[in-house]
Amino acid sequence: MKKKILGLSFGRKMSNTEVMVKHALLACKEAGHDIQFIRVNDLDIKDCTGCIACVVSMIMGKKGGCVLKDDMHILEDAIMECDGLIFGCPTFEMTPTGTFKTVCDRMGPSHDISFRKVAIEEGLAAGKSPDQLPDQRCLKPRVGAFFSVGGAMTKNWLSFMLPTMYCLTMSMGIDVVDTYEYFGAMAYNHVLGNQPVMDRMWEMGKHVADAVVCDTEEERRRWRGDHEGVCPVCHCDLLTVSEDGKSIECPVCGTYGTFSVEDGKLKAHFTEEQQARSRLYYAGKLEHSTEIKTCAAPPGQIPDLQERLKPYRWD
Ligand SMILES: Cc1cc2nc3c(=O)[nH]c(=O)nc-3n(C[C@H](O)[C@H](O)[C@H](O)COP(=O)(O)O)c2cc1C
């Protein structure tokens, strides 16, 4: 069954990231799928202003969407249209590039599946026409895979990369089946001189090509990456430690766990119940959208707010 696979590069034209994304896409094409590539840095994408018009609109049962006028619609339409998403990003100052973060902010709350699904279901039940509601392609199951690229020879110069890169797939509920960290890129004039990495990208493409045609959710979601990581859901290695030092959290999933040291190795333990409430899954996202819908203070909570703001009205 032919599916649509979209590749996004946040790197320089024809440099490491772009060629790696395209190589993974070529594996998808060989498997019989349609492919599309977008060099995101070529698009004019403005920073999110934080106006939250998108979320307010969806909470009111409307279409959502962004008030900014730029090229974001090109990216948005391609993502909504695809069944599989492969993306790569260079490391800038230990984290993904500014453009990557901007895209995450623009795709984040506005495309949060827990807001969109409720708005669509309630809207249709109330007899609204689909064009008055959020784009229903958002409900389509999608799979994803992504990789980071870092020049540094020392892996810890990329430590925030994969965890942060989940921000792009998280809100849309894309099932990530593979991730990869390419560090030490500076030792090669171009990744084309590093065959094991090129082979790994081909494998990533095959993983997406395979996952995208799976019938069951369990099989589609199955982790195909070669690194298990400390978190059994996102497969990242980053943990935060509670204030009392007795428990841990996965900062990607927002789940709580415990740890033990076995044979000198730190082991993280996340119960099935905690894993199920990962924000990579619908249940975890619903927890947060419910929190926003029920806890956000309404306008007018501070009646003399304008008066209180007066001392700060200067630039
Ligand atoms: C502003 C800037 C900051 C960078 N910071 C890091 C870093 O923290 N860690 C790292 O591994 N590489 C870092 N690099 C190197 C890039 O990740 C590397 O050149 C990568 O290959 C760029 O991807 P591209 O070739 O696909 O454009 C940095 C490069 C730039 C321009």
The ligand as an SDF file (V2000), in Angstrom:
LIG
                    3D

 31 33  0  0  0  0  0  0  0  0999 V2000
   26.0120   28.2250   15.8150 C   0  0  0  0  0  0  0  0  0  0  0  0
   26.4930   26.8000   15.8130 C   0  0  0  0  0  0  0  0  0  0  0  0
   26.5470   26.1140   17.0010 C   0  0  0  0  0  0  0  0  0  0  0  0
   26.9520   24.7820   17.0170 C   0  0  0  0  0  0  0  0  0  0  0  0
   26.9150   24.0990   18.2050 N   0  0  0  0  0  0  0  0  0  0  0  0
   27.1780   22.7710   18.2140 C   0  0  0  0  0  0  0  0  0  0  0  0
   27.0370   22.0120   19.4180 C   0  0  0  0  0  0  0  0  0  0  0  0
   26.6780   22.5240   20.4860 O   0  0  0  0  0  0  0  0  0  0  0  0
   27.2860   20.6840   19.3660 N   0  0  0  0  0  0  0  0  0  0  0  0
   27.6870   20.0520   18.2160 C   0  0  0  0  0  0  0  0  0  0  0  0
   27.8940   18.8410   18.2250 O   0  0  0  0  0  0  0  0  0  0  0  0
   27.8330   20.7540   17.0530 N   0  0  0  0  0  0  0  0  0  0  0  0
   27.5870   22.0750   17.0150 C   0  0  0  0  0  0  0  0  0  0  0  0
   27.6870   22.7900   15.8430 N   0  0  0  0  0  0  0  0  0  0  0  0
   28.1000   22.0820   14.5930 C   0  0  0  0  0  0  0  0  0  0  0  0
   26.9110   21.6650   13.6920 C   0  0  0  0  0  0  0  0  0  0  0  0
   26.0000   20.8810   14.4060 O   0  0  0  0  0  0  0  0  0  0  0  0
   27.4380   20.8900   12.5210 C   0  0  0  0  0  0  0  0  0  0  0  0
   28.2230   21.7560   11.7220 O   0  0  0  0  0  0  0  0  0  0  0  0
   26.3750   20.2220   11.6200 C   0  0  0  0  0  0  0  0  0  0  0  0
   27.0400   19.4090   10.6990 O   0  0  0  0  0  0  0  0  0  0  0  0
   25.5450   21.1850   10.8210 C   0  0  0  0  0  0  0  0  0  0  0  0
   24.6130   20.4640   10.0540 O   0  0  0  0  0  0  0  0  0  0  0  0
   24.5500   20.5990    8.4320 P   0  0  0  0  0  0  0  0  0  0  0  0
   25.9030   20.1890    7.9570 O   0  0  0  0  0  0  0  0  0  0  0  0
   23.5100   19.6370    8.0220 O   0  0  0  0  0  0  0  0  0  0  0  0
   24.1940   21.9920    8.1180 O   0  0  0  0  0  0  0  0  0  0  0  0
   27.3470   24.1440   15.8060 C   0  0  0  0  0  0  0  0  0  0  0  0
   27.3400   24.8820   14.6020 C   0  0  0  0  0  0  0  0  0  0  0  0
   26.9120   26.1890   14.6020 C   0  0  0  0  0  0  0  0  0  0  0  0
   26.8890   26.9460   13.2910 C   0  0  0  0  0  0  0  0  0  0  0  0
  1  2  1  0
  2  3  1  0
  2 30  2  0
  3  4  2  0
  4  5  1  0
  4 28  1  0
  5  6  2  0
  6  7  1  0
  6 13  1  0
  7  8  2  0
  7  9  1  0
  9 10  1  0
 10 11  2  0
 10 12  1  0
 12 13  2  0
 13 14  1  0
 14 15  1  0
 14 28  1  0
 15 16  1  0
 16 17  1  0
 16 18  1  0
 18 19  1  0
 18 20  1  0
 20 21  1  0
 20 22  1  0
 22 23  1  0
 23 24  1  0
 24 25  2  0
 24 26  1  0
 24 27  1  0
 28 29  2  0
 29 30  1  0
 30 31  1  0
M  END
$$$$
